[in-house]
């Protein structure tokens, strides 16, 4: 037999297969497919089998619908509708109404006692809410007072800071000296052919530490590694030949050199790190390019701008800013002596 592997005579096979416990059959109630030997166990739990209500109400229902029947079964045991008020009676559904009618007075007392407890609880909650609101209002008042106090303190500190800044600015103004200079470099193209160092006249910047004698100077400088490109460098130079203060180094912070023509403008601004020593110069070695300047020829012997590697290339060529072959340099020169000097 293919179902149970039993060995039978061929003429008996058909009869055996009709009664074989391993043959596949359908449940006559729910049509589920299963083995013939499993039908008995299956029917004990089949949802489509009709059974008597276990509460002995006399109803017959499908096993799968028993849960729905129990919700309305007259013999099902249920709690009194006043259970939430404290009634502990459980009775068959068909008798619970009678109980509720007979115990109406007791139920009223239970409900009244519960209402009293709820009122007490509500009163406690209202008290807690009121106390919390009062505490919150007090904290808000305290916080407001703290904010007002801190705001006042901050405002006072800001005023002190501004006053301190004004004093520092006043002291700085007393320390530094300033001069405005205009330097017109004529016959510029001819000077370029000679690649000569060129200087302005000496000018004086007076400070509380004494006078400083300075010049503006310019220099043609070859771009490192090239014999075709170069720059014009502009500098502020100290000239000790004319005497003056011996207090060094001096800060050139606030100094500005400008070459302009119309909307075109090249500028060098000096910062805190620009400290000028005696008989030295500070400035920008690649203030302007000389790529368009006629007659300028570079050789390997010319001074090279080794220290401009990686710096931004000039925005303008010197020819862009020449006016009738004259380059005009304007400077606001600010000199601040060393702070350790008693002025």
Secondary structure as UniProt FT lines:
FT   TURN            2..4
FT   HELIX           10..12
FT   HELIX           13..19
FT   TURN            21..22
FT   STRAND          24..26
FT   TURN            28..30
FT   STRAND          33..35
FT   HELIX           36..38
FT   HELIX           39..43
FT   TURN            44..45
FT   TURN            47..48
FT   STRAND          50..52
FT   TURN            54..55
FT   STRAND          60..62
FT   HELIX           63..65
FT   HELIX           66..70
FT   TURN            71..72
FT   TURN            74..75
FT   STRAND          77..79
FT   TURN            81..82
FT   HELIX           83..85
FT   STRAND          90..92
FT   HELIX           93..102
FT   HELIX           104..175
FT   STRAND          177..185
FT   HELIX           188..194
FT   STRAND          198..199
FT   STRAND          203..207
FT   TURN            208..209
FT   STRAND          210..223
FT   TURN            224..225
FT   STRAND          230..238
FT   HELIX           240..242
FT   STRAND          250..251
FT   TURN            253..254
FT   STRAND          256..261
FT   TURN            262..263
FT   STRAND          264..269
FT   TURN            272..273
FT   STRAND          275..276
FT   TURN            278..279
FT   STRAND          281..289
FT   TURN            291..292
FT   TURN            294..295
FT   TURN            300..301
FT   STRAND          304..305
FT   HELIX           306..308
FT   TURN            309..310
FT   HELIX           318..320
FT   TURN            324..325
FT   STRAND          326..336
FT   TURN            339..340
//
